[in-house]
């Protein structure tokens, strides 16, 4: 009988549509099932220099530390009802949202790639929604692995 422990984190598949075709990625979450460890878009056919920027490590890095359960304006999180995902804003998070709690669930956009960034936002929301109950259980520490 081996002891159980909390997983280091979770990796979830993400997919949706950009401007030209399907986009595929993975989202890594910390063991709290809310904070992003990392994001990668590994397959996409977006316009090079525009929407194709989603595949660049320097753009993907900004997802680290973001929260997928969006906070209310008061800064609290209702895990049962909160919007899920990361919103990609048109310009920068600072210009668009400032320091409001929702900024913790947003990343900077890509100039000239508005359809691609809308696709990224939608892909994250649609891909995470079926996992809501699992994510809530993981956040509450109910998911254990045998060590």
Rosetta silent file (secondary structure, phi, psi, omega in degrees, C-alpha in Angstrom):
SEQUENCE: XXXXXXXXXXXXXXXXXXXXXXXXXXXXXXXXXXXXXXXXXXXXXXXXXXXXXXXXXXXXXXXXXXXXXXXXXXXXXXXXXXXXXXXXXXXXXXXXXXXXXXXXXXXXXXXXXXXXXXXXXXXXXXXXXXXXXXXXXXXXXXXXXXX
SCORE:     score description
SCORE:     0.000 S_00000001
   1 L     0.000  111.075 -178.295    0.000    0.000    0.000 S_00000001
   2 L   -96.844  148.385  179.708    1.730    3.163   -1.216 S_00000001
   3 L   -69.078  153.748  176.889    0.878    6.647    0.000 S_00000001
   4 E   -98.329  153.296  176.639   -1.061    9.011   -2.251 S_00000001
   5 E  -144.025  165.380  178.078    0.014   12.500   -3.094 S_00000001
   6 L   -75.161  135.877  177.589   -1.213   15.497   -5.013 S_00000001
   7 L   -61.291  154.441  175.978   -0.091   15.558   -8.660 S_00000001
   8 L   -62.439  -38.178 -178.793    2.502   18.152   -9.675 S_00000001
   9 E  -178.739 -168.177 -175.556    0.038   19.504  -12.217 S_00000001
  10 E  -138.174  146.935  175.331   -2.231   18.688  -15.120 S_00000001
  11 E  -121.530  126.376 -178.865   -1.955   18.914  -18.898 S_00000001
  12 E  -120.574  139.321  176.342   -5.098   19.458  -20.930 S_00000001
  13 E   -73.949  144.968  178.858   -5.504   19.404  -24.708 S_00000001
  14 E  -131.509  133.566  175.094   -6.773   22.607  -26.315 S_00000001
  15 E  -151.309  156.338 -179.190   -8.104   22.943  -29.841 S_00000001
  16 E  -175.656 -152.840 -177.665  -10.183   25.288  -31.891 S_00000001
  17 E  -130.379  134.931  172.899  -10.045   27.324  -35.081 S_00000001
  18 L   -94.836 -147.654  179.432   -7.918   30.268  -36.101 S_00000001
  19 L   -73.032  -43.760 -170.746   -8.306   32.265  -39.298 S_00000001
  20 L  -104.450  -27.860 -172.571   -7.301   29.522  -41.757 S_00000001
  21 L  -166.487 -173.849  179.107   -7.582   26.171  -40.034 S_00000001
  22 E   -67.125  148.785  173.200   -7.645   24.252  -36.771 S_00000001
  23 E  -121.451  140.028 -176.942   -5.240   25.169  -33.972 S_00000001
  24 E  -130.135  138.117  178.489   -3.987   22.601  -31.465 S_00000001
  25 E  -155.499 -177.380  174.974   -2.196   23.069  -28.187 S_00000001
  26 E  -132.681  141.578  176.762   -1.670   21.951  -24.624 S_00000001
  27 E  -116.152  122.832  176.980   -2.274   23.871  -21.422 S_00000001
  28 E   -98.536  131.363 -179.522   -0.270   22.943  -18.335 S_00000001
  29 E  -119.511  147.068  173.943   -1.794   23.750  -14.946 S_00000001
  30 E   -66.747  171.273 -178.692   -0.332   23.751  -11.450 S_00000001
  31 L   -61.979  -18.836  176.942   -1.721   21.291   -8.900 S_00000001
  32 L   -75.931   -3.438  176.538   -4.243   23.965   -7.820 S_00000001
  33 L    59.277   23.732  179.193   -5.891   23.389  -11.254 S_00000001
  34 L  -133.241  -36.995 -175.152   -6.211   27.142  -11.759 S_00000001
  35 E   -91.854  130.587 -177.498   -2.740   28.620  -12.319 S_00000001
  36 E   -76.090  128.313  170.351   -1.111   28.114  -15.720 S_00000001
  37 E   -83.830  -40.797 -179.366    2.322   26.483  -15.787 S_00000001
  38 E  -173.802  163.873 -179.560    2.617   26.883  -19.536 S_00000001
  39 E  -139.184  137.600  174.316    0.834   26.945  -22.874 S_00000001
  40 E  -137.161  137.090  170.778    1.939   25.666  -26.243 S_00000001
  41 E  -107.128  107.529 -172.042    0.317   25.834  -29.645 S_00000001
  42 E   -97.400  -15.212  177.683    2.012   22.991  -31.497 S_00000001
  43 E  -142.795  124.705  178.840    0.000   22.925  -34.726 S_00000001
  44 L  -162.480  155.089  179.273   -1.433   25.874  -36.591 S_00000001
  45 L  -126.033   36.994 -178.516   -1.596   27.216  -40.145 S_00000001
  46 L   -77.089  165.942 -176.936   -2.012   30.893  -39.339 S_00000001
  47 L   -63.887  122.958  177.637   -0.407   33.680  -41.361 S_00000001
  48 L   -56.453  137.578 -179.760    3.340   33.919  -40.665 S_00000001
  49 L    82.780  -10.799  176.928    4.187   37.176  -38.884 S_00000001
  50 L  -123.712 -107.918 -179.837    0.558   37.659  -37.824 S_00000001
  51 H   -59.939  -26.570  178.260   -1.605   34.869  -36.359 S_00000001
  52 H   -62.244  -13.786  178.255    1.312   32.461  -36.719 S_00000001
  53 H   -62.011  -18.347  179.680    2.894   34.323  -33.785 S_00000001
  54 H   -61.277  -22.125 -179.085    0.831   32.070  -31.455 S_00000001
  55 H   -85.638   -7.124 -177.673    3.477   29.387  -32.038 S_00000001
  56 L   -78.628  132.270  179.829    6.354   31.594  -30.833 S_00000001
  57 H   -54.924  -37.418 -177.989    7.729   30.741  -27.387 S_00000001
  58 H   -66.722  -28.483  174.771    7.940   34.435  -26.459 S_00000001
  59 H   -79.022  -40.268 -178.926    4.184   34.845  -27.032 S_00000001
  60 H   -65.544  -30.034 -177.455    3.331   31.572  -25.279 S_00000001
  61 H   -59.526  -28.804 -176.414    5.423   32.520  -22.214 S_00000001
  62 H   -68.825  -11.327  177.656    2.932   35.183  -21.138 S_00000001
  63 H   -73.923  -27.379 -178.111    0.404   32.465  -20.203 S_00000001
  64 L   -57.169  130.237  179.128    2.551   31.324  -17.265 S_00000001
  65 L    87.496   -9.127  178.152    1.044   32.379  -13.935 S_00000001
  66 L   -74.758  160.724 -178.163   -2.354   33.296  -15.410 S_00000001
  67 E  -112.128  132.334 -176.928   -5.534   31.892  -13.834 S_00000001
  68 L   -83.314  -23.473  173.902   -8.091   29.952  -15.886 S_00000001
  69 E   -90.598  111.022 -173.573  -11.019   30.567  -13.495 S_00000001
  70 L   -73.177  134.376 -177.777  -11.763   34.238  -14.070 S_00000001
  71 L   -76.502  154.381  174.059  -12.181   36.355  -10.970 S_00000001
  72 L   -74.818  167.553  177.310  -15.170   38.567  -10.257 S_00000001
  73 L   -57.180  -24.946  179.264  -14.676   42.357  -10.188 S_00000001
  74 L   -82.726   -7.990  177.738  -14.310   42.068   -6.386 S_00000001
  75 L    95.632    4.848  177.888  -11.413   39.619   -6.827 S_00000001
  76 L   -94.779  162.033  179.386  -13.166   36.458   -5.640 S_00000001
  77 L  -121.528  120.509  173.399  -13.495   33.233   -7.625 S_00000001
  78 L  -100.197   96.990 -172.811  -16.748   31.308   -7.865 S_00000001
  79 L   -62.191  -26.936  179.606  -15.423   28.043   -9.279 S_00000001
  80 L   -75.069  -29.534 -172.502  -18.918   26.759  -10.144 S_00000001
  81 L  -120.395  -13.855 -175.779  -19.891   29.816  -12.215 S_00000001
  82 L   -61.098  145.545  171.842  -16.721   31.688  -13.212 S_00000001
  83 L   -62.498  142.835  179.414  -15.876   31.978  -16.884 S_00000001
  84 E  -105.279  145.934  173.375  -13.122   29.567  -17.831 S_00000001
  85 L   120.061 -175.400  176.164  -10.143   30.280  -20.018 S_00000001
  86 L  -121.752  126.585  179.090   -7.650   32.974  -20.829 S_00000001
  87 E   -89.569  129.787  173.338   -8.851   35.985  -22.772 S_00000001
  88 E   -94.306  116.697 -177.277   -6.522   37.299  -25.443 S_00000001
  89 L   -85.795  163.264 -175.761   -7.082   41.061  -25.570 S_00000001
  90 L   -69.718  -37.379 -179.750   -6.680   43.179  -28.728 S_00000001
  91 L  -113.255 -106.458  176.467   -3.760   45.282  -27.494 S_00000001
  92 L  -118.358  156.416  178.628   -2.119   44.776  -24.104 S_00000001
  93 H   -60.770  -41.936 -178.636   -3.619   43.600  -20.836 S_00000001
  94 H   -61.928  -45.725  179.366   -2.418   46.799  -19.150 S_00000001
  95 H   -67.483  -40.238 -173.632   -4.070   49.063  -21.761 S_00000001
  96 H   -81.067  -44.672 -173.048   -7.282   47.037  -21.980 S_00000001
  97 L  -115.541  -23.236 -175.797   -7.892   45.958  -18.374 S_00000001
  98 L    70.768 -135.605 -175.859   -5.343   47.704  -16.178 S_00000001
  99 L  -106.310   21.136  179.462   -4.963   46.127  -12.765 S_00000001
 100 L   -68.569  157.571 -179.169   -8.488   44.709  -12.323 S_00000001
 101 H   -55.081  -32.617 -179.586   -8.793   41.087  -11.105 S_00000001
 102 H   -63.875  -19.208  179.394   -9.813   39.890  -14.598 S_00000001
 103 H   -64.300  -20.949  177.874   -6.314   40.839  -15.828 S_00000001
 104 H   -70.406  -10.902 -179.708   -5.041   37.674  -14.104 S_00000001
 105 H  -120.541   32.126 -177.647   -6.889   35.706  -16.812 S_00000001
 106 E  -139.434  150.990  175.872   -5.781   37.711  -19.853 S_00000001
 107 E  -131.168  160.732  179.766   -2.780   37.918  -22.184 S_00000001
 108 L   -66.922  144.080  178.153   -1.626   40.468  -24.763 S_00000001
 109 L   -81.049 -170.476  178.910   -2.939   40.132  -28.292 S_00000001
 110 L  -125.923  119.508 -179.041   -1.110   40.122  -31.599 S_00000001
 111 L   -56.742  132.453  177.049   -1.459   43.184  -33.831 S_00000001
 112 L    80.655    7.544 -176.618   -3.210   42.350  -37.089 S_00000001
 113 L  -127.669   43.170 -172.477   -4.366   38.904  -35.948 S_00000001
 114 H   -62.761  -35.617 -179.958   -7.771   39.585  -34.427 S_00000001
 115 H   -70.822  -39.486  177.321   -9.476   36.452  -35.818 S_00000001
 116 H   -62.578  -45.421 -176.945   -6.636   34.208  -34.624 S_00000001
 117 H   -69.408  -31.411  172.976   -6.673   35.698  -31.109 S_00000001
 118 H   -65.003  -38.162  178.103  -10.465   35.331  -30.930 S_00000001
 119 H   -64.088  -38.910  177.549   -9.918   31.698  -31.953 S_00000001
 120 H   -64.074  -46.161  178.870   -7.362   31.197  -29.164 S_00000001
 121 H   -58.900  -47.938  179.755   -9.761   32.669  -26.583 S_00000001
 122 H   -64.286  -42.199 -179.588  -12.620   30.469  -27.842 S_00000001
 123 H   -60.281  -43.297  179.075  -10.424   27.357  -28.042 S_00000001
 124 H   -64.462  -47.498 -179.207   -9.375   27.746  -24.414 S_00000001
 125 H   -61.854  -49.352 -176.893  -12.926   28.343  -23.187 S_00000001
 126 H   -67.137  -35.138 -178.854  -14.449   25.517  -25.215 S_00000001
 127 H   -76.080  -31.091 -178.628  -11.675   23.051  -24.401 S_00000001
 128 H   -83.511  -30.159 -174.882  -11.684   23.747  -20.647 S_00000001
 129 H   -52.689  -45.007  179.596  -15.459   23.792  -20.101 S_00000001
 130 L   -64.713  -17.525 -179.076  -15.908   19.976  -20.179 S_00000001
 131 L   -93.945    2.364 -173.970  -13.190   19.700  -17.496 S_00000001
 132 H   -49.712  -53.087 -175.976  -14.829   22.138  -15.036 S_00000001
 133 H   -64.469  -38.987  175.299  -15.885   19.528  -12.454 S_00000001
 134 H   -61.719  -45.886 -179.059  -12.519   17.749  -12.654 S_00000001
 135 H   -62.586  -38.731  177.475  -10.710   21.079  -12.238 S_00000001
 136 H   -64.525  -45.662  178.534  -12.849   21.982   -9.222 S_00000001
 137 H   -61.586  -42.223  178.698  -12.122   18.598   -7.614 S_00000001
 138 H   -64.038  -41.872  179.016   -8.405   19.008   -8.344 S_00000001
 139 H   -60.611  -35.825 -179.717   -8.463   22.540   -6.901 S_00000001
 140 L   -81.912    2.098  177.230  -10.041   21.159   -3.730 S_00000001
 141 L    79.764   17.503 -177.640   -7.251   18.568   -3.440 S_00000001
 142 L   -82.663  -14.566 -178.841   -9.502   15.599   -4.192 S_00000001
 143 L   -91.603  121.681 -178.906   -7.337   14.228   -7.006 S_00000001
 144 L  -126.001  151.886  173.962   -4.602   11.935   -5.673 S_00000001
 145 E  -119.618  147.762  176.943   -2.021    9.725   -7.333 S_00000001
 146 E   -80.522  129.969 -177.468   -0.536    6.586   -5.894 S_00000001
 147 L  -100.220    0.000    0.000    3.140    7.058   -5.241 S_00000001
